[in-house]
Amino acid sequence: MSSNTETAIIDTDSAQSLVQEIEEIYYKLSKMTSLHPVAPVNDLFTRLVHIATFTYNPSIVNLILLCPIIERLLNPLRILCSTAEYHLEMQWSKELGLYQANETVTPEMILSRFIYYDNYDALTCLELGALHGVGGIMAHIVFVGSGPLPLSSILMARKSHNIRRIDNIDMSHSATTAATELTNKLGMQDRLKHYTIEAKDYDGYEKADVIILAALVGESHEDKMEFLKFISKQMKPGALILTRSAHSLRKLLYVPIEPFHVNSCGLQTLVVSHPQNEIVNSILIARRLENVDSMNNS
């Protein structure tokens, strides 16, 4: 037996084992009466995230993602992840809002209590570095899909004094209420604004220097493409859009978007980053072109 054949057999066995584990996690989650952050739910998502963020041979990744079982449960699994993430952020937003900043308890200490603070901090540093790297102006940012715990916006504003204003958009009234209360508690209400509105109904995109699309904006690839085509027409020429995406088995958690998808919307991809560490999301930064209308109509 050749070494290539042996490797293929090992990869197939590994892929089948992972498919079985992913399927098991999905069915256990789908039978939960609630996806609020309690121990059984947290344990399952911890297993799933560990699987998704491990670095595999690309052949194993392809075998898993092309497996009919995974193709069938991929969209409902992402919906479960989205629901659980919302509940987790809501709980922590309310909990962090209870802490009082004083001489011994700083806002940074309050925020760092969040279980995934280090992940968000690392992702924010990556995004700010990439935006600086392409010469981005960041005075006015619009964050679409900010959720009940707008930690990314908070960290960006605290890390960059060039950011004068971030408009946080979310269609959930509960999410924006919780986010507003936390922002006020941190004394950041002058720089962080919150809007309960459908993303397509927000009328300030043409004023933004940077638009950030959260990973959960759009439940499907078609949803993401529709919104990218819409928003590219609203942006001012030269403005940047930062889209959070996913690669490898991280696609189990989030809908991916590729440079050629973005470029087909009248945008020019400048940077793509696929972290291999604890950061879950990939990032893609693109610039709005002058002839976006003609490209979208073609």
C-alpha positions as CSV (number, residue, x, y, z in Angstrom):
1,M,0.0,0.0,0.0
2,S,1.4,3.4,-1.0
3,S,1.9,6.2,1.5
4,N,-0.6,8.4,-0.4
5,T,-3.2,5.6,0.0
6,E,-2.4,5.2,3.7
7,T,-2.7,9.0,4.2
8,A,-6.1,9.1,2.4
9,I,-7.4,6.3,4.6
10,I,-6.2,8.1,7.8
11,D,-7.8,11.4,6.6
12,T,-11.1,9.6,5.8
13,D,-11.2,7.9,9.2
14,S,-10.4,11.2,10.9
15,A,-13.1,13.0,9.0
16,Q,-15.7,10.4,9.7
17,S,-14.9,10.5,13.4
18,L,-15.2,14.3,13.5
19,V,-18.4,14.2,11.5
20,Q,-19.9,11.8,14.1
21,E,-18.9,14.1,16.9
22,I,-20.2,17.3,15.2
23,E,-23.5,15.5,14.5
24,E,-23.7,14.3,18.1
25,I,-23.2,17.9,19.3
26,Y,-25.8,19.2,17.0
27,Y,-28.5,16.8,18.0
28,K,-27.8,17.3,21.7
29,L,-28.0,21.1,21.2
30,S,-31.2,20.9,19.1
31,K,-32.9,19.0,21.9
32,M,-32.1,21.6,24.5
33,T,-35.2,23.4,25.8
34,S,-33.1,26.5,26.1
35,L,-29.7,27.7,24.8
36,H,-29.0,30.1,27.7
37,P,-25.5,29.8,29.0
38,V,-25.7,26.9,31.6
39,A,-23.1,24.2,32.1
40,P,-24.5,21.5,29.6
41,V,-24.9,24.1,26.8
42,N,-21.5,25.7,27.5
43,D,-19.8,22.3,27.5
44,L,-21.3,21.4,24.1
45,F,-20.3,24.7,22.5
46,T,-16.8,24.5,24.0
47,R,-16.4,21.1,22.3
48,L,-17.7,22.5,19.0
49,V,-15.5,25.6,19.1
50,H,-12.5,23.4,19.9
51,I,-13.2,21.2,16.8
52,A,-13.8,24.3,14.6
53,T,-10.6,26.1,15.6
54,F,-8.2,23.2,15.4
55,T,-5.8,23.2,12.5
56,Y,-6.4,20.2,10.2
57,N,-5.0,18.8,7.0
58,P,-7.0,20.6,4.2
59,S,-8.1,17.3,2.9
60,I,-9.9,16.5,6.2
61,V,-11.6,19.9,6.2
62,N,-12.9,19.3,2.6
63,L,-14.1,15.8,3.5
64,I,-16.0,17.1,6.5
65,L,-17.6,20.2,4.8
66,L,-18.6,18.1,1.7
67,C,-20.1,15.3,3.8
68,P,-23.9,15.1,3.1
69,I,-24.6,14.9,6.9
70,I,-22.7,18.2,7.5
71,E,-24.2,19.9,4.5
72,R,-27.7,19.0,5.8
73,L,-27.1,20.3,9.4
74,L,-24.8,23.2,8.6
75,N,-27.4,26.0,8.4
76,P,-29.5,24.8,11.5
77,L,-26.2,24.4,13.4
78,R,-25.2,28.0,12.7
79,I,-28.6,29.2,13.8
80,L,-28.2,27.3,17.1
81,C,-24.8,29.0,17.5
82,S,-26.2,32.4,16.7
83,T,-29.0,31.9,19.3
84,A,-26.6,30.7,22.0
85,E,-24.2,33.6,21.3
86,Y,-27.1,36.1,21.7
87,H,-28.1,34.6,25.1
88,L,-24.5,34.6,26.2
89,E,-23.9,38.2,25.3
90,M,-27.2,39.3,26.8
91,Q,-26.4,37.7,30.1
92,W,-22.9,39.2,30.3
93,S,-24.0,42.6,29.1
94,K,-26.5,42.7,32.0
95,E,-23.9,41.3,34.5
96,L,-21.2,43.7,33.5
97,G,-23.6,46.6,33.8
98,L,-24.1,45.8,37.5
99,Y,-20.5,46.6,38.3
100,Q,-19.6,50.2,39.4
101,A,-16.4,51.7,38.2
102,N,-14.5,53.5,40.9
103,E,-10.9,54.2,42.0
104,T,-10.1,50.5,42.3
105,V,-12.4,49.0,39.7
106,T,-11.7,50.4,36.2
107,P,-13.8,50.0,33.1
108,E,-11.1,47.7,31.7
109,M,-11.4,45.5,34.8
110,I,-15.2,45.4,34.4
111,L,-15.0,44.3,30.7
112,S,-12.3,41.8,31.3
113,R,-14.6,39.7,33.4
114,F,-16.3,38.5,30.2
115,I,-15.4,34.9,29.6
116,Y,-14.2,35.6,26.0
117,Y,-12.7,39.0,26.6
118,D,-9.2,38.0,25.4
119,N,-10.6,36.7,22.1
120,Y,-12.5,39.9,21.5
121,D,-9.4,41.9,22.5
122,A,-7.2,40.0,20.1
123,L,-9.7,40.3,17.2
124,T,-10.1,44.0,17.8
125,C,-6.3,44.5,17.7
126,L,-6.1,42.5,14.5
127,E,-8.9,44.6,12.9
128,L,-7.5,48.0,13.9
129,G,-4.1,46.9,12.7
130,A,-5.4,45.9,9.4
131,L,-7.5,49.0,9.0
132,H,-4.4,51.2,9.8
133,G,-2.4,49.0,7.4
134,V,-4.6,50.0,4.4
135,G,-4.6,53.7,5.4
136,G,-8.2,53.6,6.7
137,I,-9.8,56.7,8.1
138,M,-11.8,55.7,11.1
139,A,-13.4,58.8,12.5
140,H,-16.9,57.5,11.9
141,I,-17.6,53.7,12.0
142,V,-20.9,51.9,11.6
143,F,-21.1,48.5,13.2
144,V,-23.9,46.3,11.8
145,G,-25.1,43.5,14.1
146,S,-23.6,44.8,17.3
147,G,-25.7,42.7,19.6
148,P,-26.4,43.2,23.3
149,L,-22.7,43.2,24.3
150,P,-21.0,45.7,21.9
151,L,-17.5,44.7,23.1
152,S,-15.8,45.1,19.7
153,S,-17.1,48.7,19.5
154,I,-16.2,49.5,23.1
155,L,-12.6,48.1,22.6
156,M,-12.1,49.9,19.3
157,A,-13.2,53.2,20.8
158,R,-11.0,52.7,23.8
159,K,-7.9,51.6,21.7
160,S,-8.1,54.3,19.0
161,H,-8.6,58.0,19.7
162,N,-9.0,58.5,16.0
163,I,-12.5,57.0,16.3
164,R,-14.9,59.8,17.2
165,R,-18.1,57.9,16.7
166,I,-19.4,54.4,16.3
167,D,-23.0,53.8,15.3
168,N,-24.1,50.4,16.5
169,I,-27.0,48.8,14.5
170,D,-29.1,45.9,15.7
171,M,-32.7,45.0,15.0
172,S,-33.3,43.7,18.5
173,H,-34.7,46.2,20.9
174,S,-33.6,44.1,23.8
175,A,-30.1,44.0,22.4
176,T,-29.8,47.7,21.9
177,T,-31.3,48.4,25.3
178,A,-28.8,46.2,27.1
179,A,-25.9,47.7,25.0
180,T,-27.0,51.3,25.7
181,E,-27.2,50.6,29.4
182,L,-23.7,49.1,29.4
183,T,-22.3,51.9,27.3
184,N,-23.7,54.5,29.6
185,K,-22.3,52.7,32.6
186,L,-18.9,52.9,31.0
187,G,-19.3,56.6,30.3
188,M,-18.9,56.1,26.5
189,Q,-22.3,57.4,25.4
190,D,-20.8,60.4,23.5
191,R,-18.8,58.1,21.2
192,L,-21.0,55.0,21.0
193,K,-24.6,55.4,19.6
194,H,-27.1,52.5,19.4
195,Y,-30.0,52.2,17.0
196,T,-32.8,49.6,17.0
197,I,-33.4,49.3,13.3
198,E,-33.2,46.9,10.4
199,A,-29.8,47.2,8.8
200,K,-31.3,48.3,5.4
201,D,-33.3,51.1,7.1
202,Y,-30.3,52.8,8.6
203,D,-29.7,56.0,6.5
204,G,-26.2,57.0,7.6
205,Y,-24.0,54.6,5.6
206,E,-22.9,57.3,3.2
207,K,-21.3,59.3,6.1
208,A,-19.3,56.4,7.4
209,D,-15.5,56.0,6.9
210,V,-15.7,52.3,7.9
211,I,-18.6,49.8,7.9
212,I,-18.2,46.6,9.9
213,L,-20.4,43.6,9.3
214,A,-20.6,41.2,12.3
215,A,-20.2,37.6,11.5
216,L,-23.8,36.9,12.2
217,V,-25.2,39.4,9.7
218,G,-27.0,37.2,7.2
219,E,-28.1,33.7,8.0
220,S,-27.1,32.5,4.6
221,H,-24.6,33.3,1.8
222,E,-27.5,34.7,-0.2
223,D,-28.4,37.0,2.6
224,K,-24.8,38.3,2.9
225,M,-24.5,38.9,-0.8
226,E,-27.8,40.7,-0.9
227,F,-26.8,43.0,1.9
228,L,-23.3,43.6,0.4
229,K,-24.8,44.7,-2.9
230,F,-27.2,47.0,-1.0
231,I,-24.6,48.6,1.2
232,S,-22.0,49.0,-1.5
233,K,-24.4,51.4,-3.2
234,Q,-24.9,53.4,0.0
235,M,-21.2,53.9,0.9
236,K,-19.2,56.9,-0.2
237,P,-16.4,56.2,-2.7
238,G,-13.2,55.3,-0.9
239,A,-14.9,54.1,2.3
240,L,-14.0,50.8,3.7
241,I,-16.0,47.7,4.7
242,L,-14.7,45.1,7.1
243,T,-16.6,41.8,6.9
244,R,-16.1,39.2,9.5
245,S,-16.0,35.7,7.9
246,A,-14.8,32.2,8.6
247,H,-12.3,29.7,7.2
248,S,-11.6,26.0,7.5
249,L,-14.0,24.3,10.0
250,R,-14.8,27.7,11.5
251,K,-17.4,27.6,8.7
252,L,-19.4,25.3,11.0
253,L,-20.0,28.4,13.2
254,Y,-20.3,31.3,10.7
255,V,-21.2,31.9,7.0
256,P,-18.0,32.5,5.0
257,I,-17.5,35.2,2.4
258,E,-14.8,35.2,-0.2
259,P,-12.9,38.1,-2.0
260,F,-14.5,37.3,-5.3
261,H,-18.0,37.6,-3.7
262,V,-17.1,41.0,-2.3
263,N,-15.5,42.2,-5.5
264,S,-18.6,41.3,-7.5
265,C,-20.4,44.0,-5.4
266,G,-18.4,46.9,-6.7
267,L,-15.8,46.6,-3.9
268,Q,-12.1,46.0,-4.1
269,T,-10.7,43.5,-1.6
270,L,-7.6,44.9,0.1
271,V,-6.8,42.5,3.0
272,V,-7.9,39.0,4.0
273,S,-6.7,37.5,7.3
274,H,-7.4,33.9,8.5
275,P,-6.2,33.6,12.1
276,Q,-4.9,30.3,13.2
277,N,-5.0,31.0,16.9
278,E,-7.9,31.4,19.3
279,I,-9.5,34.1,17.2
280,V,-12.5,32.5,15.5
281,N,-13.3,35.0,12.8
282,S,-11.5,35.8,9.6
283,I,-11.6,39.4,8.4
284,L,-11.9,40.8,5.0
285,I,-11.4,44.5,4.2
286,A,-12.5,46.1,1.0
287,R,-12.8,49.6,-0.5
288,R,-15.8,51.0,-2.3
289,L,-15.0,51.8,-5.9
290,E,-16.2,54.7,-8.0
291,N,-18.2,52.7,-10.5
292,V,-20.1,50.5,-8.1
293,D,-23.5,51.1,-9.7
294,S,-22.4,49.9,-13.1
295,M,-20.8,46.8,-11.5
296,N,-23.9,45.9,-9.5
297,N,-26.1,46.3,-12.5
298,S,-24.0,44.1,-14.7
